[in-house]
Amino acid sequence: MRQSFRISAAVLTLASVVCFANVASAQDAAPAGAPAAAAPGAPAGAPVDKDKDKPEEGRLRIGFNFLNAGVGSAGDLSGPFIGATFKIGWQLDRLMGIYGNISPFVWIGSSSAASTANVSIGAITGTQLTPLFSLTPVDIFEVAAGPSLDYLSGGGVSSGVGGSTVGGFSSIYFGLHGKVALHLGGRNEETGRRRGFTIEGNVHPSFTPGDAALFMTGGLGYDWL
């Protein structure tokens, strides 16, 4: 009887150990279909800028200003300036470009001195041929500068107590050009090409006979760059 009781107790003890082992094994095993945890610091669905480090190929750039307007001065003469610009060149990459401005214009200046009763009137018409090196640090902002060959024809009349004088000139003169511009538009994500409405400011001295002529203008146009 005692031997039978001991056998029964041993069987119950063995069954308890096996049951406990099965439960512990089930708790420790990870579910087979559980998804991997997301890496810390990388939120799901975060946008990736695919074009951030994408190299851009060179491309043709072209543009125009349908209006350049401002003021000019030469000696003691000053007055309005009006013209237009056609632009063509090569955009090297997103940052740098080289292009030429072709800018026909007309300027009329005058002056009067009440103390001497002198009145002077002058006018210049011509075309500025300006190669520019351009930097575009951000898509909407450009700064550019370069030398210029200016084909100018002009003349003036001065009248005073001592009489009147008339003069004129027509030739090619050296000049300089600087500009800043805002390009209000967008950029093609595939090609990198930008386009948009352009607002720009320009300063341009032309080294004419006697006193240099200085033109300060604003421009409105459209560019593809």
C-alpha positions as CSV (number, residue, x, y, z in Angstrom):
1,M,0.0,0.0,0.0
2,R,2.8,2.4,0.9
3,Q,4.6,1.5,-2.2
4,S,1.6,2.2,-4.4
5,F,1.1,5.6,-2.6
6,R,4.8,6.5,-3.3
7,I,4.4,5.6,-7.0
8,S,1.3,7.8,-7.3
9,A,3.0,10.7,-5.6
10,A,6.0,10.4,-8.0
11,V,3.8,10.3,-11.0
12,L,1.9,13.5,-9.8
13,T,5.2,15.3,-9.1
14,L,6.6,14.4,-12.6
15,A,3.4,15.6,-14.3
16,S,3.5,18.9,-12.4
17,V,7.1,19.5,-13.5
18,V,6.3,18.8,-17.2
19,C,3.3,21.1,-17.1
20,F,5.3,24.0,-15.5
21,A,8.1,23.5,-18.2
22,N,5.5,23.7,-21.0
23,V,4.0,26.9,-19.6
24,A,7.4,28.6,-19.2
25,S,8.5,27.6,-22.7
26,A,5.3,29.1,-24.2
27,Q,5.8,32.5,-22.3
28,D,9.5,32.8,-23.5
29,A,8.9,32.1,-27.2
30,A,8.3,35.2,-29.3
31,P,5.3,35.1,-31.7
32,A,6.5,34.1,-35.2
33,G,4.6,36.8,-37.0
34,A,5.6,39.8,-34.7
35,P,6.9,42.8,-36.7
36,A,10.3,44.0,-36.1
37,A,10.5,47.1,-33.9
38,A,11.2,50.4,-35.6
39,A,14.6,51.8,-35.1
40,P,14.7,54.7,-32.7
41,G,15.0,58.2,-34.2
42,A,13.5,57.1,-37.6
43,P,9.8,58.0,-37.6
44,A,7.7,55.9,-40.0
45,G,6.8,57.8,-43.2
46,A,9.5,60.5,-42.9
47,P,10.1,62.2,-46.3
48,V,13.4,61.6,-48.0
49,D,14.9,64.3,-50.2
50,K,16.0,62.2,-53.2
51,D,17.5,65.2,-55.0
52,K,19.5,66.6,-52.2
53,D,22.8,65.1,-53.4
54,K,21.8,64.5,-57.0
55,P,24.3,65.9,-59.5
56,E,22.8,68.3,-62.1
57,E,23.9,68.4,-65.7
58,G,24.6,71.7,-67.5
59,R,21.7,73.2,-69.5
60,L,20.7,76.1,-71.6
61,R,19.4,79.2,-69.7
62,I,17.4,81.9,-71.4
63,G,15.3,84.9,-70.3
64,F,14.2,88.4,-71.0
65,N,13.3,91.6,-69.3
66,F,10.3,93.2,-71.0
67,L,11.0,96.4,-69.0
68,N,14.1,98.0,-67.6
69,A,13.5,101.4,-66.0
70,G,15.4,103.7,-63.8
71,V,17.6,106.8,-63.8
72,G,21.0,107.7,-65.3
73,S,23.5,110.4,-64.8
74,A,26.5,111.8,-66.8
75,G,28.3,114.8,-65.5
76,D,25.8,117.3,-64.3
77,L,23.0,115.7,-66.4
78,S,20.4,113.3,-65.0
79,G,17.2,111.8,-66.2
80,P,15.1,108.7,-67.0
81,F,16.4,105.5,-68.5
82,I,14.2,102.9,-70.3
83,G,15.1,99.7,-72.1
84,A,14.8,95.9,-72.3
85,T,17.0,92.8,-72.1
86,F,17.4,89.5,-73.8
87,K,19.5,86.8,-71.9
88,I,21.1,83.6,-73.1
89,G,23.8,81.4,-71.7
90,W,24.7,78.1,-69.9
91,Q,23.7,77.0,-66.4
92,L,26.7,75.0,-65.1
93,D,24.8,73.5,-62.1
94,R,22.3,74.6,-59.5
95,L,24.8,77.2,-58.1
96,M,26.7,78.7,-61.1
97,G,25.9,80.0,-64.5
98,I,27.5,82.1,-67.4
99,Y,25.3,84.1,-69.7
100,G,25.1,87.3,-71.8
101,N,22.8,90.3,-71.5
102,I,21.8,92.1,-74.7
103,S,20.2,95.4,-73.5
104,P,19.0,98.1,-75.9
105,F,18.1,101.4,-74.1
106,V,17.4,105.1,-74.3
107,W,18.4,107.7,-71.8
108,I,17.6,111.5,-71.7
109,G,19.3,113.8,-69.2
110,S,19.0,117.5,-68.4
111,S,20.3,120.1,-66.0
112,S,19.7,123.8,-65.2
113,A,21.6,126.2,-63.1
114,A,19.6,129.3,-62.1
115,S,22.7,131.1,-60.9
116,T,24.4,131.0,-64.3
117,A,21.3,130.7,-66.5
118,N,22.7,127.6,-68.1
119,V,20.5,124.9,-69.5
120,S,21.9,121.5,-70.7
121,I,20.2,118.6,-72.4
122,G,21.8,115.3,-73.4
123,A,20.7,111.9,-74.7
124,I,22.2,108.5,-75.2
125,T,20.9,105.5,-77.2
126,G,22.7,102.2,-77.5
127,T,23.1,98.6,-76.6
128,Q,24.9,97.1,-73.6
129,L,26.6,93.7,-74.4
130,T,27.3,92.2,-71.0
131,P,28.8,88.7,-70.2
132,L,27.9,87.8,-66.6
133,F,29.1,85.2,-64.1
134,S,26.1,84.2,-61.9
135,L,25.7,82.7,-58.5
136,T,22.4,81.3,-57.3
137,P,22.9,80.2,-53.6
138,V,19.2,79.5,-53.2
139,D,16.5,78.9,-55.9
140,I,14.9,82.4,-55.7
141,F,18.0,84.6,-55.3
142,E,20.8,85.4,-57.8
143,V,23.8,87.7,-57.8
144,A,25.8,88.4,-61.0
145,A,28.5,90.7,-62.3
146,G,30.7,91.1,-65.3
147,P,32.3,93.5,-67.8
148,S,30.5,95.1,-70.7
149,L,31.0,96.5,-74.2
150,D,28.6,99.3,-74.8
151,Y,27.8,100.6,-78.2
152,L,26.6,104.1,-77.6
153,S,25.5,107.1,-79.6
154,G,24.7,110.4,-77.9
155,G,25.0,114.1,-77.9
156,G,24.2,117.2,-75.9
157,V,23.3,120.8,-76.1
158,S,24.3,123.5,-73.6
159,S,23.0,127.0,-73.7
160,G,23.9,129.9,-71.5
161,V,24.8,133.6,-71.3
162,G,28.0,133.1,-73.2
163,G,26.4,131.2,-76.0
164,S,25.6,127.6,-77.0
165,T,27.6,124.5,-77.5
166,V,26.7,121.2,-79.3
167,G,28.6,117.9,-79.0
168,G,28.1,114.3,-80.0
169,F,29.8,110.9,-80.0
170,S,29.3,107.4,-81.3
171,S,31.6,104.4,-80.5
172,I,32.1,101.3,-78.4
173,Y,33.0,101.9,-74.7
174,F,34.0,99.8,-71.8
175,G,31.5,99.3,-69.0
176,L,30.8,97.2,-65.9
177,H,27.6,95.6,-64.7
178,G,26.3,94.2,-61.4
179,K,22.9,92.8,-60.5
180,V,20.8,91.1,-57.9
181,A,17.6,89.3,-58.8
182,L,14.6,87.4,-57.3
183,H,13.2,84.5,-59.3
184,L,9.6,83.9,-58.1
185,G,8.7,80.4,-59.4
186,G,9.6,76.8,-59.0
187,R,12.1,74.0,-59.7
188,N,11.7,70.8,-61.7
189,E,12.7,68.0,-59.2
190,E,13.9,65.7,-62.1
191,T,16.0,68.1,-64.1
192,G,16.8,70.9,-61.6
193,R,15.6,73.6,-64.0
194,R,14.1,76.6,-62.4
195,R,11.8,79.1,-64.0
196,G,9.8,82.1,-62.8
197,F,8.9,85.8,-62.8
198,T,12.0,87.9,-62.3
199,I,12.5,91.1,-60.4
200,E,16.0,92.5,-60.5
201,G,18.1,95.6,-59.7
202,N,21.1,96.7,-61.8
203,V,23.9,99.1,-61.7
204,H,25.9,99.9,-64.8
205,P,28.7,102.5,-65.4
206,S,29.7,103.2,-69.0
207,F,33.1,105.0,-69.4
208,T,32.1,107.5,-72.0
209,P,34.2,110.5,-73.1
210,G,34.6,113.0,-70.2
211,D,32.5,112.0,-67.3
212,A,31.3,108.3,-67.0
213,A,27.6,107.6,-67.4
214,L,26.0,105.7,-64.5
215,F,22.7,103.9,-64.9
216,M,20.7,102.4,-62.0
217,T,17.7,100.4,-63.0
218,G,15.1,97.9,-62.0
219,G,13.9,95.1,-64.3
220,L,10.8,92.9,-64.8
221,G,10.9,89.7,-66.8
222,Y,10.9,85.9,-66.9
223,D,13.8,83.4,-66.8
224,W,14.4,79.7,-67.4
225,L,17.6,78.7,-65.6
